[in-house]
């Protein structure tokens, strides 16, 4: 920079001028702002400052130019590095015109900068004035309204007024009191008048100068009397042109349960005392500012006040709302405040703001002429333009002197340029990185050349000067060079460039790039050739390597991707496109993250990049995702590419698809762990899963069962029909066995005709027995072989159960094998547990299940009925049906032995349907023998409630038996109600729609809350027997029963106590208000005939209630 300033006088002058100008402006502006804040004085001082600045800078510029010219003449010609071209006169004229345009541009800038500021300041002032006046007017209106409210709330005055008006001969004293009170309002609050109007519309009292009743007030008076509240009228003109504002104050007294109007008082306020003077006042001297008050009436804007610049009467001047005036814009505005610039009623541009007067529909408009706001801007523009013009004149004068300086220096610079060119040419000619030579067009010899050319060809200067370029040219390239040379000789071109090979002194071929240019005489004849010869042998070798790399890049079977240091993809090859499904244009510009799958978490990739940063390389297997979403394994290599400074500039990744290798590995792993014939797990995989299941069972406290299954008579089939038929039978057997197992169970072929079954997380050893029974049954069916033959085989099963006694997989296999041997020895087509107790228990449950199914089919079930008694009267009012199993071998079996089994095996649904049908049928029989109509109630189990057709099933039974639905009552346990709460509510509602009553059984053992009792709409609440057993012994049991009874009665339910066996228990229930009871105190469960006799002896001609329920939870 220092050297540049020393060599360029113009730059020095410009910098000195810039520093001086900035210092002048900053210092003078600060001093002026401190001296005064008056705009007129400030403008005058600014003008003086500008003129003084022009004079001083002109003198300074003249001195600097003279000084610089003298120093330039004394300098050496070689000191000027860059020649200064003289400026042409046309350019100077154009420059002067361009400078002249700066004056209006500067003025425009002042307007654009200061104009909005002036408008903002004007709007700020207008907002303040409008806010102040709106607040004053709103306060004035509120005070007048407060006067009216105070007068209306004066009960004593209201009574005096009513007494005065009611008396046909008014009391003068009372009249004076009323008049003085109203006159005080006029005197104190400057009301123009007060009127007292009776309900007939007659004015009975006037106070003040303006006290006539105007017609528009009649409706307002009537409205005030009807609504019995103070109302404010609109501004109104009287006959004399006066503008008033009335407050209507109704007075009434209570009479006959209502209120009777007594009179209405009108408080009349004038506008000249406060309203209009407030509007006319303006806080500052302004020739155009004014305040208007407008109101919307229909589609017109009505001016409520007079205008400053136009003579009209208030309430008379109105304009349509469609006129583009600030007043109409304010009335159409949705907000209470805002800016509404535009043209006013004079057609003059104004700045205007508006505010809504609180409690009214009035809009207060505060406005000022835009010309008045912008007046200071015009003065500022004038003076700024004047100062700018003076400054430009000084600048133009300086430019003229500078042009003269350039003209004087130009001649000196031309000589310096010629010498410098010769010096630079010699330096360029001797450059070490390119060969240069001058050749003769006649002899083709190099008459002059540099050392670099000798290095390229391997010859010394003495050797090379005696040779021609034709001798050194590689023969295959000579014809092309000579053809271009002849074109130049013929005058068809002035030179040529080409790639060409030469033969070095040592016989090696050197690749070069030559550029030949001709130098001609003035007559156009050739003087000599100038040639540059650049050795490009290394570049050629690099290009060849790049070509080979590109061929490898495009033809390799591995996907290759190149990214920058930020892992943005720069290039991919064809294999990448084929492997990933992404086109090159879809991948370039994105990151390799587009290939990521969900198989690897962020920690995996963090570790990968840490390894790359540390070593510059990473190799490993991972899972990628193709464009179509499929996952595939790849072997990936990532390498970092570094520049000469060791900085990473790129990353190169190459990957190959491992899908086929992985498939082969998976197939090999499958063959290792599976049977190739049936594709079932083999012994190795079964033992592995068994070990895992034992570990889980030991940790979680679960049971695991292992079943070994051996086919009976398989050898006979194999020997009779051949091995292919045996293999087909094994495959069919595997499919049958798999169909009998759950998805979580493991079925394996151990070899030959032996299979293993692993059952995990079983609840009871009997679960294994039931599975074994299903397997034996399935394999006992006929099997069709490929040739059409049908065979029947069987199976024997040995079962080992892990019960937490430190058994391992080998031990369980031995136990199951021993149990299998015992099963085969016992007669085949059977199963045995490793322990005799488990075997006997499992066989008993299987046999009981089979016999229970037969009992349902053979009619071995019977229903017994237990009476229910009304506590208040002691009468039997109902019975409960309890199911019993009359087994031919064991006799009468109580429900506690077969109901749980029915629930486990799914027979509970059929059992419940039978009880429902039998109970309804018996109810009809009792009605037929003369017993009063009975109500049959069926207790639904949770299994029945889960059935989608339970509502239709109940309706079907009622239709088949002819029992009336309104006599049926159903009992449900708390757990059954809450198991599927949402669905249960819907089912119960549909049952109740048929007229069926609902009861909750065993209350107190489950949820026991108000919430579900209310939600399910029940009729009867049955207290569980366990509470009744302790009611006469434990105080807390008695308290619980008392609470249950109270809760049931609070919800409108009847309460029944179950299992009452002593008189003491019954006495307590009676004192607690319980409705019904049942238990051995009255009767045990009876057969239907015994119940019939009991009902006949107990009845007194009243109807009985029969409650029937399947005894699926209780033993009695």
WOTAQUI-V130176 format. One record per residue. N is the residue number from 1. OMEGA is omega in radians with two decimals (* if undefined). Layout:
BEGIN
n,omega
N,OMEGA
N,OMEGA
END
This chain:
BEGIN
n,omega
1,3.13
2,3.11
3,-3.14
4,3.12
5,-3.13
6,-3.10
7,-3.03
8,3.09
9,-3.11
10,3.13
11,3.11
12,-3.13
13,-3.11
14,-3.13
15,3.12
16,3.14
17,-3.13
18,-3.12
19,-3.13
20,-3.12
21,3.14
22,3.13
23,3.13
24,-3.06
25,-3.09
26,-3.10
27,-3.09
28,-3.14
29,3.11
30,-3.14
31,3.13
32,-3.13
33,3.10
34,-3.06
35,-3.05
36,3.05
37,3.12
38,-3.02
39,-3.09
40,3.14
41,-3.13
42,3.13
43,3.13
44,3.13
45,3.12
46,3.10
47,3.12
48,3.12
49,-3.13
50,3.13
51,3.13
52,3.12
53,3.14
54,-3.11
55,-3.11
56,-3.12
57,3.10
58,3.11
59,-3.13
60,-3.12
61,3.13
62,-3.13
63,-3.14
64,-3.13
65,3.14
66,-3.12
67,-3.09
68,-3.13
69,3.14
70,-3.14
71,3.13
72,-3.13
73,-3.13
74,-3.08
75,3.07
76,3.11
77,-3.10
78,-3.11
79,-3.14
80,-3.09
81,-3.07
82,-3.11
83,3.12
84,3.13
85,3.11
86,-3.14
87,-3.14
88,-3.12
89,-3.13
90,3.13
91,3.10
92,3.13
93,3.13
94,3.10
95,3.11
96,3.10
97,3.12
98,3.10
99,3.14
100,3.12
101,3.13
102,-3.12
103,3.09
104,3.11
105,3.11
106,3.10
107,3.11
108,3.11
109,3.10
110,3.14
111,-3.09
112,-3.09
113,-3.02
114,-3.13
115,3.11
116,3.12
117,3.11
118,3.13
119,3.12
120,3.12
121,3.13
122,3.11
123,3.12
124,3.12
125,3.14
126,3.11
127,-3.13
128,3.13
129,-3.12
130,3.14
131,-3.13
132,-3.10
133,3.11
134,3.12
135,3.13
136,-3.14
137,3.12
138,3.12
139,3.13
140,3.12
141,-3.14
142,3.13
143,3.13
144,3.10
145,3.09
146,3.07
147,-3.12
148,-3.13
149,3.13
150,3.12
151,-3.10
152,-3.10
153,-3.11
154,-3.10
155,-3.12
156,3.11
157,3.13
158,3.12
159,3.11
160,-3.14
161,-3.13
162,-3.14
163,-3.12
164,-3.08
165,-3.11
166,-3.08
167,3.11
168,3.09
169,-3.02
170,3.09
171,-3.10
172,-3.13
173,3.12
174,3.12
175,3.14
176,3.12
177,-3.12
178,-3.10
179,-3.12
180,3.10
181,-3.13
182,3.11
183,3.11
184,3.08
185,-3.13
186,-3.06
187,-3.02
188,-3.00
189,3.01
190,3.00
191,3.13
192,-3.14
193,3.07
194,3.14
195,3.01
196,-3.06
197,3.09
198,-3.08
199,3.14
200,3.11
201,-3.11
202,3.09
203,-3.08
204,-3.13
205,3.10
206,3.10
207,3.12
208,-3.06
209,-3.10
210,-3.04
211,3.07
212,-3.13
213,-3.13
214,-3.00
215,-3.10
216,-3.10
217,-3.11
218,-3.11
219,3.13
220,3.10
221,3.13
222,3.14
223,3.13
224,3.13
225,-3.13
226,-3.09
227,3.11
228,3.08
229,-3.11
230,3.12
231,3.11
232,3.12
233,2.99
234,3.04
235,-3.07
236,3.08
237,3.06
238,-3.06
239,-3.12
240,3.14
241,3.11
242,-3.12
243,-3.06
244,3.08
245,-3.04
246,2.97
247,-3.05
248,-3.07
249,-3.12
250,3.07
251,-3.14
252,3.11
253,3.12
254,-3.12
255,3.07
256,3.13
257,3.11
258,3.14
259,3.13
260,-3.14
261,3.14
262,-3.11
263,3.08
264,3.13
265,3.10
266,3.04
267,-3.02
268,3.13
269,3.10
270,-3.10
271,-3.07
272,-3.13
273,-3.07
274,-2.96
275,-3.06
276,3.08
277,3.10
278,3.14
279,-3.08
280,-3.07
281,3.08
282,-2.97
283,-3.11
284,3.11
285,-3.13
286,-3.12
287,-3.04
288,-3.04
289,3.08
290,3.11
291,3.13
292,3.07
293,-3.08
294,3.12
295,3.13
296,3.02
297,-3.11
298,-3.14
299,-3.12
300,2.99
301,-3.09
302,3.10
303,-3.09
304,-3.12
305,3.13
306,3.13
307,-3.13
308,-3.02
309,3.14
310,-3.11
311,2.99
312,-3.13
313,3.08
314,3.11
315,-3.12
316,-3.09
317,3.08
318,-3.13
319,3.08
320,3.13
321,3.12
322,3.12
323,-3.12
324,3.10
325,3.05
326,-3.12
327,-3.14
328,3.11
329,3.13
330,-3.13
331,-3.14
332,-3.12
333,-3.11
334,-3.07
335,-3.14
336,3.13
337,3.10
338,3.11
339,-3.12
340,3.12
341,3.12
342,3.11
343,-3.11
344,-3.07
345,3.10
346,-3.03
347,-3.10
348,3.08
349,-3.12
350,2.92
351,-3.02
352,3.01
353,3.12
354,3.03
355,3.06
356,3.10
357,-3.08
358,3.08
359,-3.12
360,3.01
361,-3.13
362,3.00
363,3.09
364,-3.10
365,3.03
366,-3.03
367,3.08
368,-3.13
369,3.12
370,3.12
371,3.11
372,3.13
373,-3.05
374,-3.11
375,3.12
376,-3.13
377,3.13
378,3.10
379,-3.13
380,3.12
381,-3.12
382,-3.08
383,3.08
384,3.12
385,-3.13
386,3.14
387,3.13
388,3.12
389,3.11
390,3.13
391,3.13
392,3.09
393,3.11
394,3.13
395,3.12
396,3.11
397,3.13
398,3.11
399,3.14
400,3.12
401,3.11
402,3.10
403,3.09
404,3.11
405,3.13
406,3.13
407,-3.11
408,-3.11
409,-3.00
410,-3.09
411,3.11
412,-3.10
413,-3.10
414,3.13
415,3.13
416,-3.12
417,-3.12
418,3.13
419,-3.13
420,3.11
421,3.12
422,-3.14
423,3.13
424,3.14
425,3.12
426,3.11
427,-3.14
428,-3.10
429,-3.10
430,3.13
431,-3.02
432,-3.01
433,3.13
434,3.09
435,3.14
436,-3.10
437,3.00
438,-3.07
439,3.12
440,3.12
441,-3.11
442,-3.03
443,-3.10
444,3.09
445,3.05
446,-3.11
447,3.14
448,-3.11
449,-3.11
450,-3.08
451,-3.13
452,3.13
453,3.09
454,3.13
455,-3.10
456,-3.04
457,3.11
458,3.12
459,3.02
460,3.13
461,-3.11
462,3.12
463,-3.02
464,-3.09
465,3.14
466,-3.04
467,3.06
468,3.13
469,3.09
470,-3.11
471,-3.06
472,-3.09
473,3.06
474,-2.96
475,-3.13
476,-3.09
477,-3.01
478,-3.08
479,-3.14
480,3.14
481,-3.14
482,3.13
483,3.11
484,3.12
485,-3.14
486,3.10
487,3.10
488,3.12
489,3.14
490,3.12
491,-3.14
492,3.09
493,3.13
494,3.11
495,-3.14
496,3.09
497,-3.11
498,2.98
499,-2.99
500,3.12
501,3.06
502,3.09
503,3.12
504,3.14
505,-3.13
506,3.08
507,3.13
508,3.10
509,3.12
510,3.10
511,-3.13
512,3.00
513,-3.06
514,3.06
515,-3.05
516,3.09
517,-3.09
518,3.02
519,-3.03
520,3.00
521,3.14
522,-3.13
523,3.11
524,3.11
525,-3.05
526,3.07
527,3.11
528,3.08
529,2.99
530,-3.10
531,2.97
532,-3.09
533,-3.11
534,3.12
535,-3.12
536,-3.12
537,3.14
538,3.11
539,3.11
540,3.11
541,3.10
542,3.13
543,3.13
544,3.08
545,3.11
546,3.13
547,3.10
548,3.12
549,3.12
550,3.10
551,3.09
552,-3.14
553,-3.06
554,-3.00
555,3.10
556,3.13
557,3.10
558,3.04
559,-3.12
560,3.11
561,3.14
562,3.14
563,3.01
564,-3.07
565,3.10
566,3.12
567,3.00
568,-3.03
569,3.10
570,-3.04
571,3.02
572,3.14
573,-3.09
574,-3.14
575,3.07
576,-3.13
577,-3.11
578,-3.07
579,-3.03
580,-3.08
581,3.11
582,3.00
583,-3.12
584,-3.13
585,3.07
586,-3.08
587,-3.08
588,-3.12
589,3.09
590,-3.14
591,3.11
592,3.11
593,3.12
594,3.13
595,-3.04
596,3.02
597,3.12
598,-3.09
599,-3.07
600,3.14
601,-3.10
602,-3.12
603,3.12
604,-3.10
605,3.07
606,3.11
607,3.14
608,-3.10
609,3.04
610,3.11
611,3.12
612,3.14
613,-3.08
614,-3.01
615,-3.09
616,-3.10
617,3.03
618,3.09
619,3.12
620,3.11
621,3.03
622,-3.12
623,3.05
624,3.13
625,3.12
626,-3.13
627,-3.14
628,3.06
629,-3.12
630,3.13
631,3.12
632,-3.14
633,3.12
634,2.93
635,-2.97
636,3.00
637,3.11
638,3.12
639,3.10
640,3.09
641,-3.08
642,3.07
643,-3.08
644,-3.13
645,3.12
646,3.13
647,3.10
648,3.11
649,-3.12
650,2.97
651,3.10
652,3.11
653,3.09
654,-3.10
655,3.10
656,-3.10
657,3.13
658,-3.04
659,-3.11
660,3.13
661,3.13
662,3.10
663,3.12
664,3.10
665,3.13
666,3.13
667,3.12
668,3.11
669,3.12
670,-3.12
671,3.13
672,-3.01
673,-3.09
674,3.09
675,-3.07
676,-3.10
677,-3.07
678,-3.07
679,3.04
680,3.00
681,3.11
682,-3.07
683,-3.11
684,-3.12
685,3.11
686,-3.14
687,3.12
688,3.14
689,3.12
690,3.08
691,-3.14
692,-3.13
693,3.12
694,3.12
695,-3.14
696,-3.12
697,3.11
698,-3.12
699,-3.05
700,-3.13
701,-3.09
702,3.11
703,3.08
704,3.13
705,3.07
706,3.13
707,2.99
708,-3.04
709,3.11
710,-3.10
711,3.06
712,3.06
713,3.10
714,-3.11
715,3.12
716,3.12
717,-3.10
718,-3.11
719,-3.04
720,-3.02
721,3.09
722,-3.11
723,3.09
724,3.10
725,3.10
726,3.11
727,3.13
728,3.11
729,3.11
730,3.13
731,3.10
732,3.12
733,3.13
734,3.13
735,3.13
736,-3.14
737,3.13
738,3.13
739,-3.14
740,-3.03
741,3.06
742,-3.10
743,-3.09
744,-3.12
745,-3.14
746,3.06
747,-3.08
748,3.00
749,-3.06
750,-3.13
751,3.14
752,3.13
753,-3.09
754,3.13
755,3.06
756,3.13
757,3.12
758,3.11
759,-3.11
760,3.02
761,3.06
762,-3.09
763,-3.01
764,3.08
765,-3.14
766,3.06
767,3.10
768,3.12
769,3.13
770,3.08
771,3.13
772,3.12
773,3.13
774,-3.13
775,3.14
776,3.13
777,-3.11
778,-3.10
779,3.10
780,3.13
781,-3.10
782,3.11
783,-3.14
784,3.13
785,-3.11
786,-3.14
787,3.12
788,-3.13
789,3.11
790,3.13
791,3.11
792,3.12
793,3.08
794,-3.13
795,3.01
796,-3.01
797,3.00
798,-3.02
799,3.02
800,-3.08
801,3.05
802,-3.10
803,3.06
804,-3.09
805,3.04
806,3.05
807,3.01
808,-3.07
809,3.14
810,3.14
811,-3.14
812,3.08
813,3.12
814,3.13
815,3.14
816,3.12
817,3.10
818,3.10
819,3.10
820,3.12
821,-3.14
822,3.12
823,-3.14
824,3.13
825,-3.10
826,3.05
827,3.09
828,-3.11
829,-3.14
830,3.11
831,3.08
832,2.97
833,3.10
834,3.09
835,-3.10
836,-3.13
837,3.12
838,3.13
839,-3.12
840,3.14
841,-3.12
842,3.14
843,3.12
844,-3.14
845,3.11
846,-3.14
847,3.13
848,3.11
849,-3.14
850,-3.11
851,3.11
852,3.07
853,3.09
854,3.14
855,3.10
856,-3.10
857,-3.03
858,3.10
859,3.14
860,-3.14
861,3.08
862,3.13
863,2.99
864,-3.02
865,3.10
866,-3.10
867,3.02
868,-2.93
869,3.04
870,-3.01
871,-3.06
872,-3.04
873,-3.09
874,-3.13
875,2.98
876,-3.10
877,3.13
878,3.07
879,3.07
880,-3.11
881,3.13
882,-3.05
883,3.07
884,3.14
885,3.13
886,-3.09
887,-3.13
888,-3.07
889,-3.03
890,-3.13
891,-3.08
892,-3.11
893,3.14
894,-3.08
895,-3.11
896,-3.11
897,-3.06
898,3.14
899,3.11
900,3.11
901,3.11
902,3.11
903,-3.14
904,-3.02
905,-3.14
906,3.13
907,-3.05
908,3.13
909,3.13
910,3.13
911,3.13
912,3.11
913,-3.13
914,-3.12
915,3.13
916,-3.11
917,-3.10
918,-3.12
919,3.13
920,3.12
921,-3.14
922,3.09
923,3.10
924,3.12
925,3.11
926,3.11
927,-3.10
928,-3.13
929,3.01
930,3.08
931,-3.09
932,-3.11
933,-3.06
934,3.03
935,-3.10
936,3.13
937,-3.10
938,3.11
939,-3.12
940,3.04
941,3.13
942,3.13
943,3.12
944,-3.12
945,3.13
946,3.13
947,-3.11
948,-3.04
949,-3.06
950,-3.13
951,3.14
952,3.13
953,3.12
954,-3.14
955,-3.13
956,3.11
957,3.14
958,3.11
959,-3.08
960,-3.08
961,-3.10
962,-3.14
963,-3.09
964,-3.08
965,-3.08
966,3.10
967,-3.05
968,3.09
969,-3.07
970,3.10
971,3.09
972,3.07
973,3.12
974,-3.12
975,3.11
976,3.13
977,-2.98
978,-3.05
979,3.07
980,-2.92
981,-3.06
982,-3.13
983,-3.09
984,3.14
985,-3.14
986,-3.14
987,-3.13
988,3.11
989,3.13
990,3.09
991,-3.14
992,3.10
993,3.10
994,-3.14
995,-3.09
996,3.08
997,-3.06
998,3.11
999,3.06
1000,-3.05
1001,3.08
1002,-3.09
1003,3.13
1004,-3.12
1005,-3.08
1006,-3.04
1007,3.00
1008,-3.12
1009,3.04
1010,-2.97
1011,-3.06
1012,3.07
1013,3.10
1014,-3.04
1015,-3.04
1016,3.04
1017,-3.09
1018,-3.14
1019,-3.05
1020,3.11
1021,-3.10
1022,-3.11
1023,-3.08
1024,-3.07
1025,-3.09
1026,3.09
1027,-3.11
1028,-3.11
1029,-3.04
1030,-3.02
1031,-3.12
1032,-3.11
1033,-3.09
1034,3.14
1035,-3.10
1036,3.08
1037,3.12
1038,3.12
1039,-3.14
1040,-3.14
1041,3.12
1042,-3.14
1043,3.13
1044,-3.14
1045,3.14
1046,3.14
1047,3.12
1048,3.13
1049,3.12
1050,3.13
1051,3.12
1052,-3.12
1053,2.94
1054,-3.08
1055,-3.13
1056,3.11
1057,-3.13
1058,3.00
1059,3.10
1060,-3.04
1061,-3.13
1062,3.12
1063,3.13
1064,3.11
1065,-3.12
1066,-3.14
1067,3.12
1068,3.14
1069,3.14
1070,-3.13
1071,-3.14
1072,3.09
1073,3.12
1074,-3.04
1075,-2.98
1076,3.00
1077,2.99
1078,-3.13
1079,-3.07
1080,3.06
1081,3.14
1082,-3.11
1083,2.99
1084,3.05
1085,-3.04
1086,3.03
1087,-3.05
1088,-3.11
1089,3.12
1090,3.11
1091,3.14
1092,3.11
1093,-3.12
1094,-3.11
1095,-3.13
1096,-3.12
1097,-3.07
1098,-3.00
1099,3.09
1100,3.11
1101,-3.14
1102,-3.11
1103,3.13
1104,3.10
1105,3.11
1106,3.09
1107,-3.04
1108,3.13
1109,3.01
1110,-3.12
1111,-3.11
1112,3.12
1113,-2.92
1114,3.07
1115,3.12
1116,*
END
